[in-house]
């Protein structure tokens, strides 16, 4: 099969197609250049990652310190609560003995008085 002579593009059509390709290429290169402005080098990226890892390490260390302080405060609070419970029990014994002892003494005196007069 042969191609009829009218099927081949003319020079003007070829010129227009090449010009269109050139314009498309310029637009694509401009778009690529705009995107490359947002790209960072590997050195900058690695430095940023190291800085981020350092900050995370510092935050973890601070968090561990705060956890330790929290545990110490909690332990001191528990110890203080136990001491308060011991003190409250001693106070209850003191209050009970301060009321019971005079009653026992009064009962003994009444018994002695009643035995002494009969």
JOFENRA-V300951 format. One line per field, one symbol per residue. burial: # if it has 16 or more other C-alpha atoms within 10 Angstrom, else .. Layout:
BEGIN
burial->???
END
This chain:
BEGIN
burial->......................................................................................................................
END
